[in-house]
């Protein structure tokens, strides 16, 4: 799918609407002002009439680049400043409501994050993360040009012929640091790979305010839209929808 055709299905500003704000109230803890920590077997207390769809998302990138902190940030939780490499595979769920046309859909994104050293040490880690992944999210940093240079190589390594996951690239940046990757580099990459590059700042205070929603909504909405389109294209090929 062309990166110029984004935003045709999911309402990208819905979370800021009165209806969206009302739905999002179910996701926040009034005691902490942050998003609720939802257990593996739980779901937000939404009306049962709201359809839930579930997807496996593998997030990958070089060691220490910020994969786990990105998942934490997208979960609405304050990121720790201390770096601890992920041992083995870390799985977490992110629930995110979107408006598709006139219907609210609850997406359950099952995030699979694996430490780079674990992938190199244990041969089963990468195949387990990649197996039946509905989406693959590649992470690099604007503050590390090498992480961007290695991106194409990583994509060639992880993406397998015959598979059709939704693909997104997330670029970590900071307002306070000089960026080593230019906007032109990003544009050329998007045109070559036909994959959107989305920016996120993982340095967040942990307090709920408008910036929390506005920062993560574009990334989560984009991922949900690509997953939805992927499913619709599959159903069309199978002749299950008209």
ABEGO torsion letter per residue (X at the ends): XBAAABGAABBAAAAABAAAAAAAAAABBAAAGBBBBBBAABBBBBBAABBBBBBBBBBBEBBGAGAAAAAAAAAGBBBBABBBBBBEBBBBBBBBBBBBEABBBBBBBBBBBBBAAAAAABAAAAAAAABGBABBBBBBBAABAAAAAAAAAAAAAABBBGBBBBBBBBBBBBAABBBABBAAAAAAAAAAAGBBBBBBBABBAGBBBAAAAAAAAAAAAAAAAAAAAAAAAAAAAAGABX
